[in-house]
């Protein structure tokens, strides 16, 4: 099992969402869990999201998969990018344990890229945190300026490449090195030779989505007969005028309606929503019956988003945007499932009614499967 050499507290205090950080030999003895040829094989699959970016001056060219074998025979520098490889290759998914000090619900996926000598995706910035773990070969990464929506981009129909890149640091990464890049920081990687890179990306919910979900949650609980009140009104000189005091009064009353409520499920349901198309599993009853087998176990579905929240007298479990309350005694079971990704037969021996209901919920909402 790969281990990340990192002072977690120091990293979170100084670098997370703030500054880039280079970690030399961060994963000592790292052996890439997927080869360039195997990655190319994935990119030929219909249900796998893949792209090729080719550097042909003066334009960068983007091609979408699935690809055929001849797509990988190119004369210009090029890069193959495959999204969500952790959902298809267990050994790649194990790399998530390197960064398990960050909540799993913040995870996006592990994108794996292969680049020929001189290949890259151009100067750009992302809206998410990313750990760039170097696999085979070497890449030179340049760190640039802070960027936002006002940063000039090159004219391109598909790619958001920076019109200007101001290099502030340059690093040559070898196998096992990691470069952390926070959101909004320009970066530009160029492959020295044939190389692979494992990009562990973390997403954050949009503030607009959070606000919308929170307000929707409150509206569901709000008495429709509640009206705006103004018992403190003073005489007006102009009957058609909307005064500043009217707006402030309305804002104050609305703010009072948005005070934290007991039901906080809206947050967990939002951050565990998933666009992943899960493979069809056996019927729930058949899956539960299968668990009676001597060697049966449950495993998290690759790419599934499962999380939990401790409450005063219960726990709330989330699975791909849905939630349900369970007795607090299931906390250890849920915690173990989220941490290691599976529960074996020994753990499930003597399954209680509550545990059965938990497993049924997770099966129904695509969180687990029976192995």
C-alpha positions, 0 to 999 in steps of 0.5 A: 500500500503506497504511503504519502510522506507529508505533515498533514497539519502543516500542509492544511495550515499553509498550503491547502487552497493557498499555495502550491507545494512540491513533495520530492519522493512523496511516495517512496518506491512508487510503482505506477498501478497502470501502464501507458498501454493499459491506459490506452486500452481504457480509452478505447472503451465506450463508457470511459471518458477520454480525450487526446490533446495534440500540440499543433502550432498555432492551435491545440487540437482536442479529440474525444474518445473512445479511440481506436488503436491508430489514434495513438500513432501521432507525429506531433506531441500529444497527451491522452487523458482518461477520467475516473480511472479509479472507478475501473482499476482497483490499484489506482483507487488505492491511491485515494488512501494517500490523501484520506486526511481530506474528506472523501466527499470532496473528491472528484476523481483520479485522472490519469494522463500519458504524454509523449515527449513534448506533450502537455495540455497547455497553460491553464488553471483549474477550479479544484485542488489537485495532487499531481503524482508523477508515474513513468518518465519525467515532466516539467511543471511550471507554476504561474500567476493567480487566475480568475474569470477575468484572466484572458484566454486564447481563442479556442472552441473547446480548450480554456488555455491562458493567453499569457503565462507568467512563470514563477517556479519550475519543477522537474518531477520524477516517479513518486514526486507530487506537486500540489496545485490549489484552485486558480493557480496557473500551471503548465506541464510538459513531458520530458519523455514518454510519461504518465501522471496521476491527477488526484482532484478534489472538487468543491460545491458551488456557493450558488448550489449550496445557497439554492439547496439550503433555501429549498430546504427551508421553503419545504418547512416554511408555513406558506401562510407566513407574511411580511410584517411591518408593525413599526411603519412610519408615515410616508410622504410619497406613496409610490416610493420603496424606501431603504427601510422597507428592503432592510425590514424584508431582509431581516425577516428573511434572514430570521427564516434562514436560521440553522434548522434541525434537518441539515440533510441538504448539505450532505445530499448535495455534496454526495450527488454523483453523475456517474452511471453505475453498473446494474447490480443484482436486485436488492433482495437477491444481494442481501440473500447473497450476503449469507454466503461464507465468503460474501462481502460488501464493497463500495461501488467505484465512484459512489459517494457515501458519507455520514453525519453524526447527530445527537441520537442517530447518524445520517447516512448519505449515498449518491444524493439520498439520505436516511437516519439510522441508530447511532450504534451503526456508526462504527460499521458505516465509518469502517465502510467509508474508510476501507471501502468494504465490509467482510463476512466476519464484520457482517456476522450476526447482522441486526435488523438495523444493519440490514436496513443500512445495507438495503439503503446503500444497495438501493441507492447505488452505494454498495454491491455484493462481492 
